[in-house]
Amino acid sequence: MNLRPDLAVIAANVAPGARVLDVGCGDGALMAALRDARQVDARGLEIDSANVAACVARGLSVMQGDADTDLADYPDKSFDFAILSQTLQTTMRPDLVLDQLLRIGRKAFVSFPNFAHWRVRLSLLWGGRMPVTRLLPVAWYETPNIHHVTIDDFRALLTARGVKVEQAWFLAGDRSTSAAAANLRAEHAVFLLSR
Amino acid sequence: MTNAPPLTASHTLDLAQPLELDGGQKLDGVRIAYETVGTLNADKSNAILLFHALTMDQHVVSTHPRTGKPGWWRNSVGPGKPIDTDRFFVICANVLGGCMGSTGPASPARANVAGGQTYAMRFPVITIRDMVRAQIALLDALGIERVHAAVGGSMGGMLALSLAANFPERTRAALVIASTARHSAQNIAFHEVGRQAIMADPKWQGGNYGSGKGPENGLAVARMAAHITYLSEAGLTEKFGRRLQDRPDGTKGAKTFGFDADFQVESYLRHQGLSFTGRFDANSYLYITRAMDYFDLAEEHGGKLAEAFAGTKARFCLVSFDTDWLYPTAESRHVAHALNAAGAAVSCVELSAPYGHDSFLLDVPELDRVIAGFLNQ
C-alpha cells in the first residue's frame, strides 16, 4: 500500500503491537497499514461519516467525532500513541487538542503542512494573496485549514506547553530534508512528542 | 436431487426448563418461534442472531403470514446481501412476549396459572434481558456456543446490547442500529400514550378480550402515535405536506369542515393504525413496550454503563441516523463512550438518511456498506 509520506514516517516509527489512536483517521489508510504490517491495535476518530463507513468496511474500529470536542471522552494514557496527521491545522483550538493528545497517549505523533515553506512564502510575497499550492490546494474561503502553522510556530507552542520533542522528521515532496532551515525547506513536518 | 435446505425455514422450540425472569417469576413451557436463513456450518461458527424491533417478528425474509408482505429486512438479508446468507446462518426468533408464535400474553396459560385460558394480563411483566435469556436457550438448543454477531435495529439493538453485556461469551460482535442503552423520559412518554389508548378502549376489558376482536381502536391509536416517532418531520412534510385528500365524490382536495381524514397525513396514519390491528396483539404491545421502558443497561450494572461491558472481547458497531429523533445519535455515542472506557473495539457512525428512525429498514446504501464491512471480518 502506498501511504502518504508523512503517514509512512509515522507507520515506520510506531512500535509493533502498540495501542494507537488515530485522530482524524480519514479513510483508515494508516490504521490499516499499522494493523496489517505491525499488528497494532488501532482505533480511530473521524469527523466525516463517509470516511467512518469506509473504515468500518475495512474492519477498523472508528468513532465518528470531532477532535475539538470528543477527545475529552478518552481516559488518560489509554493509548501508547495518539496520532494527529494533517489535522492540527483544521481544529478550532490546536493547543487544546495537543494537550488532549498527550493526555490520552503516552506519546503523540503530530504532522502538519508547513506554512513557512519557501513556495508558500513566495506565493504570498509575489502574489499578495493567500497561497494556493500543491499542498494547500484550496482557496482561503473554503479551506478546512483554519489555523495555518509553521514549524517554528509549532516549536514555540511546544516550548510554551512544556512538551518534549522525542524526534522530528521534515519532508519535501516524498523525500526527507534536513532539520537545518526546515522552516524554509520542509513542506511537511512530523513530530514525535511526549510530556 | 439436492439436499440443499430451503432458503428459509420456520421452526418452534419448546424450552424444557422454565425461564427465570427479572421480575422474580419462573415461566414454564416457553415456546420460541424462529426462522432461519442459510446453512449452519460444521463447526457452528457462522450464525448471526438477528433481533427484531418492537412490532416485527421472525419473518425477516419470508412472506408475512398475516399481511402477505415481504419479510421486514429483505433489503439487507439474503444471498449476496449485506448479511450474506451464502456465508452466514441467520437466526431470528419472535421475542418472548410477542404474538407470532413465541410465548406471550395471547398464549394459552399453563395449568397452574389459569386453566384453559390465555395468559392475557396474567402474563408476567418481562424485560429485554428476559427476551435475551429465551434466545440464549434457543442457542443452547441449537448447540451454538457463540454467534458470529448479534445484530438488531431499534428494540433489536437493545437485545443485541443486552446479550453482549450479559452473555459476553455468546457473541463475537454486536451490530446495533438506531438504538439506545436506556429508554428516555420521552421514549417512555410516547409508549405510555399508546398503552393508555389501548387500556382506555372498552373492548380491552382488562386484557380479557380472548380470541375475539380486541381493543382495535385503542391499538390503532397506539400505532398512530408511535408511527409519528418513527418518521422525521422533513420526511412527513415531503410525503404529505398540508395536502388534502380527494373526496369520494370526486372533489379534489377540499376541506370538509368536518372530522374526516381531510389531510393526507391523517389518512395515512389511520391506515397505518388499522392495518396494524390485523397483525398485532394489543396485550403483546403493552408487554413489549413495558420491557423497552424498563430497559436501562447501566442500571443493571451498578449505574455505570462501562461496567456492563467490562472485559468484553467482542467488536461493536453502532449506527445512528441524523434524522432519527426517537433514538438520536447522542444515545449511540453514549454507548460508544462506555465501550471505549471499557477498552472495547467499537465503531460509531451517524449516517445521513431522510426517513427518521425507520431509516434502518429502508434502502440506505451506506448502511449496507457498514453492515457488510463489519460482519465480513
HADDOCK unambig.tbl for C-alpha pairs under 7 A between the chains (distance, minus, plus):
assign (segid A and resid 49 and name CA) (segid B and resid 349 and name CA) 6.13 0.50 0.50
assign (segid A and resid 49 and name CA) (segid B and resid 350 and name CA) 6.25 0.50 0.50
assign (segid A and resid 49 and name CA) (segid B and resid 351 and name CA) 6.28 0.50 0.50
assign (segid A and resid 52 and name CA) (segid B and resid 349 and name CA) 6.38 0.50 0.50
assign (segid A and resid 53 and name CA) (segid B and resid 370 and name CA) 5.50 0.50 0.50
assign (segid A and resid 56 and name CA) (segid B and resid 347 and name CA) 6.91 0.50 0.50
assign (segid A and resid 56 and name CA) (segid B and resid 370 and name CA) 5.95 0.50 0.50
assign (segid A and resid 56 and name CA) (segid B and resid 373 and name CA) 5.87 0.50 0.50
assign (segid A and resid 56 and name CA) (segid B and resid 374 and name CA) 5.83 0.50 0.50
assign (segid A and resid 57 and name CA) (segid B and resid 369 and name CA) 6.39 0.50 0.50
assign (segid A and resid 57 and name CA) (segid B and resid 370 and name CA) 5.59 0.50 0.50
assign (segid A and resid 57 and name CA) (segid B and resid 372 and name CA) 6.93 0.50 0.50
assign (segid A and resid 57 and name CA) (segid B and resid 373 and name CA) 3.50 0.50 0.50
assign (segid A and resid 57 and name CA) (segid B and resid 374 and name CA) 5.89 0.50 0.50
assign (segid A and resid 58 and name CA) (segid B and resid 373 and name CA) 6.22 0.50 0.50
assign (segid A and resid 59 and name CA) (segid B and resid 373 and name CA) 6.25 0.50 0.50
assign (segid A and resid 59 and name CA) (segid B and resid 374 and name CA) 5.88 0.50 0.50
assign (segid A and resid 59 and name CA) (segid B and resid 377 and name CA) 6.01 0.50 0.50
assign (segid A and resid 61 and name CA) (segid B and resid 345 and name CA) 5.73 0.50 0.50
assign (segid A and resid 61 and name CA) (segid B and resid 346 and name CA) 5.14 0.50 0.50
assign (segid A and resid 61 and name CA) (segid B and resid 347 and name CA) 4.62 0.50 0.50
assign (segid A and resid 62 and name CA) (segid B and resid 346 and name CA) 6.59 0.50 0.50
assign (segid A and resid 62 and name CA) (segid B and resid 347 and name CA) 4.41 0.50 0.50
assign (segid A and resid 62 and name CA) (segid B and resid 348 and name CA) 6.41 0.50 0.50
assign (segid A and resid 63 and name CA) (segid B and resid 347 and name CA) 4.93 0.50 0.50
assign (segid A and resid 63 and name CA) (segid B and resid 348 and name CA) 4.60 0.50 0.50
assign (segid A and resid 63 and name CA) (segid B and resid 349 and name CA) 6.45 0.50 0.50
assign (segid A and resid 64 and name CA) (segid B and resid 348 and name CA) 5.65 0.50 0.50
assign (segid A and resid 64 and name CA) (segid B and resid 349 and name CA) 5.16 0.50 0.50
assign (segid A and resid 73 and name CA) (segid B and resid 337 and name CA) 6.73 0.50 0.50
assign (segid A and resid 74 and name CA) (segid B and resid 341 and name CA) 6.92 0.50 0.50
assign (segid A and resid 75 and name CA) (segid B and resid 341 and name CA) 6.70 0.50 0.50
